[in-house]
Amino acid sequence: MLAAYGLVLSPALFFNGYLDSPVGVLVLMPYLSVYLFHSAGVPGLLMNDGACGWGWCAPTVFGWGFLAVVWVVLAWGVAHLLARLCAARRSSEVSTD
């Protein structure tokens, strides 16, 4: 899954406007999710508790760790679901033969 994410991201190395497309939003989704969790009420994710004036506050060390854990667990869950679906499909193909 990380390789697929890297493959989706690779045209940005050659085309400057690539990240301005809707794909850019998908690429930034993991980073921007820290602001979603902050607005949902998870404390300690942003510097200065989210009060940075006109700019966007950077994530704290806890915020980066929280994001890493959330996205790793999400990737693990998707991989687990795909493995179960493939196993169920294989077992149904074997039982019909």
N, C-alpha and C positions, 0 to 999 in steps of 0.2 A: 504494500500500500504506500509505503514511503517512496518507492521507486516510481509509482504512478504519479504521486504528488510532484516529485522532481521532474518527471517528464512533462507534466502540465506546466510547470514553472520554467522550463528550459527555453521556450521562445522569447522570454523576457530578456535573455542575454543578447539577442540579435535585433529585436524590434522594440524601439523605445515606447511606442504607443500600446504595447501589448497589455501592460498593467492598468491602462486607462479603460480597458474593455471590461465587460461583466466578469471575465475570468479573473481580473485583478481583485475583485471583491472576494471571490472564492479563495484566492491566494492569501489575502489578508485576514480571512475569517478566524484562523487560530489566534492571531495577535489581537484582533478587535474584540474577541470574546471576553477578554479581561474587563472591558468596559460594560459589557452586558451583565457579567456577574457582579460588578461593582454596583450597577444600578439596581440589581436584584437584592442587594443588601449584604453581600459577603464583605466583611470588613478587612482592612489591611492589604488590599490588592494594589492600590495606587498610592504614589507618593503624595504627601500632604493631604491624605484622605480625600483625594480627588479635587482639591481646591487649588488649582494652578493658574488662576486668572483666565486669560484668553486662550492659553495653550492647552494641549492635551497632556495630562500627567503621565509620566512613565510608570510602568509597573514596578512594584517593590520586588525584593528578592523572594518574598513569600508569594507575590503575584506571579512571578515567572515559574516558581515551583508548582503553584496551584494549576497554572495553565498546562504545564507539562504533564502533571498527574491526570488532569481531566481529559486531555487529548490522547494520552496513552491508554487510559481506561476505555475511552470511546473506540479507539482503533482496535483494542483487544476484543471488545464486545462485537464489533462488526466482523472481525476475523472469526470469532467463535460462532457467530450466527451463520456465516458462510460455510464454515466447516460442518456444522450440523445439517445444513440444507444439502450439502454435497453428499454427506454420509447417508442421509435419509433417501436421497435419490438413488444412490448406489445400491442400498439395501432393497429398495423397491424394484430395481432392475434385476437384481439377482434372484429375488423371490418369484418373479414372473417368468424366468427362464426355465 
